[in-house]
Amino acid sequence: GGTGMICYQFKGGIGTASRQLPPPLETYSVGVLVQANHGARELLRIDGVAVGEEIGDLLPEVDRQSNPNSILMIVATDAPLLDYQLNRLARRAGHGLAKTGSISGNSSGDFTLAFSTANPIARNTFWRGDRYELESIDETEIYPLLEAASEATEEAILNALFLATDMVGRDGTKVHALPLERTLEIMKRYNRLFPVETAGGGA
């Protein structure tokens, strides 16, 4: 213990990301917050590239086998959704988690909560048991929200990794952050980096 959140055996922690929805839902967005504390090194994937397999060093200087890790994922939206639609949204966070390589191992307590800020219910109405009405988007329009939940979860986990810094914890144990230059070199080798546009424009 004493080394904080460990994600794919790199320094992890809190990460966030969000997506603005396309028309006709452009007034709504989906945001995700994760507490990334999960995964074995060899599983880490970034945009499909097996980065974890290529960075076999920089392992935590602490035994984590006796302390199983988990990830917490919170999905928030201002789109009006009913409970079963929110359940569908929550399950898509697991798809985003999987795209980073996680298999949700036997001892992992991965947890997702999805909520909508739409359909507020007055406290007095709730406690009195009065009748109230709820709105929701049409079921045929939910696809962009499912995509957004998956994408934003994947990005939030990667943001937690990319923004982390080395940490020395209790008893001098050390957890290394993802080495960014090495990671970008690996991504470049697999042609996964977008070219940087220059001020002059061009083709």
Solvent accessible surface area in square Angstrom, and as a share of the most:
residue,aa,sasa,rsa
1,G,53,0.51
2,G,31,0.29
3,T,0,0.00
4,G,34,0.33
5,M,58,0.26
6,I,1,0.01
7,C,0,0.00
8,Y,0,0.00
9,Q,41,0.18
10,F,0,0.00
11,K,29,0.12
12,G,5,0.05
13,G,10,0.10
14,I,103,0.52
15,G,5,0.05
16,T,73,0.42
17,A,13,0.10
18,S,69,0.45
19,R,69,0.25
20,Q,127,0.57
21,L,5,0.02
22,P,68,0.43
23,P,104,0.66
24,P,99,0.62
25,L,7,0.03
26,E,81,0.36
27,T,105,0.61
28,Y,57,0.22
29,S,39,0.25
30,V,1,0.00
31,G,23,0.22
32,V,5,0.03
33,L,76,0.38
34,V,0,0.00
35,Q,56,0.25
36,A,0,0.00
37,N,23,0.12
38,H,4,0.02
39,G,29,0.28
40,A,37,0.29
41,R,8,0.03
42,E,97,0.43
43,L,46,0.23
44,L,0,0.00
45,R,71,0.26
46,I,10,0.05
47,D,78,0.41
48,G,54,0.52
49,V,4,0.02
50,A,26,0.20
51,V,0,0.00
52,G,2,0.02
53,E,109,0.49
54,E,64,0.29
55,I,0,0.00
56,G,51,0.49
57,D,70,0.36
58,L,52,0.26
59,L,80,0.40
60,P,15,0.09
61,E,99,0.45
62,V,35,0.20
63,D,101,0.52
64,R,30,0.11
65,Q,152,0.68
66,S,97,0.63
67,N,66,0.34
68,P,79,0.49
69,N,26,0.14
70,S,33,0.21
71,I,0,0.00
72,L,72,0.36
73,M,4,0.02
74,I,51,0.26
75,V,0,0.00
76,A,31,0.24
77,T,5,0.03
78,D,58,0.30
79,A,0,0.00
80,P,15,0.09
81,L,8,0.04
82,L,50,0.25
83,D,107,0.56
84,Y,108,0.41
85,Q,1,0.00
86,L,29,0.14
87,N,85,0.44
88,R,64,0.23
89,L,0,0.00
90,A,16,0.12
91,R,141,0.51
92,R,55,0.20
93,A,0,0.00
94,G,30,0.29
95,H,106,0.47
96,G,0,0.00
97,L,5,0.02
98,A,56,0.43
99,K,90,0.38
100,T,0,0.00
101,G,12,0.12
102,S,13,0.08
103,I,129,0.65
104,S,59,0.38
105,G,34,0.33
106,N,163,0.84
107,S,72,0.47
108,S,33,0.21
109,G,46,0.44
110,D,43,0.22
111,F,111,0.46
112,T,39,0.22
113,L,88,0.44
114,A,15,0.11
115,F,82,0.34
116,S,24,0.15
117,T,88,0.51
118,A,26,0.20
119,N,36,0.19
120,P,125,0.79
121,I,66,0.34
122,A,65,0.50
123,R,183,0.67
124,N,99,0.51
125,T,27,0.16
126,F,114,0.48
127,W,188,0.66
128,R,160,0.58
129,G,66,0.63
130,D,55,0.29
131,R,222,0.81
132,Y,95,0.36
133,E,154,0.69
134,L,89,0.44
135,E,126,0.56
136,S,47,0.30
137,I,16,0.08
138,D,84,0.44
139,E,66,0.29
140,T,123,0.71
141,E,64,0.29
142,I,7,0.04
143,Y,147,0.56
144,P,31,0.19
145,L,0,0.00
146,L,17,0.08
147,E,82,0.37
148,A,5,0.04
149,A,0,0.00
150,S,13,0.08
151,E,59,0.27
152,A,0,0.00
153,T,0,0.00
154,E,31,0.14
155,E,61,0.27
156,A,0,0.00
157,I,0,0.00
158,L,27,0.14
159,N,42,0.22
160,A,5,0.04
161,L,1,0.00
162,F,57,0.24
163,L,146,0.73
164,A,21,0.16
165,T,103,0.60
166,D,78,0.40
167,M,67,0.30
168,V,98,0.56
169,G,16,0.16
170,R,152,0.56
171,D,133,0.69
172,G,50,0.48
173,T,26,0.15
174,K,58,0.25
175,V,0,0.00
176,H,28,0.12
177,A,15,0.12
178,L,6,0.03
179,P,27,0.17
180,L,77,0.38
181,E,147,0.66
182,R,97,0.35
183,T,0,0.00
184,L,81,0.40
185,E,111,0.50
186,I,10,0.05
187,M,10,0.04
188,K,129,0.55
189,R,146,0.53
190,Y,96,0.37
191,N,136,0.70
192,R,97,0.35
193,L,80,0.40
194,F,185,0.77
195,P,119,0.75
196,V,140,0.80
197,E,157,0.70
198,T,97,0.56
199,A,121,0.94
200,G,76,0.73
201,G,50,0.48
202,G,74,0.71
203,A,161,1.25
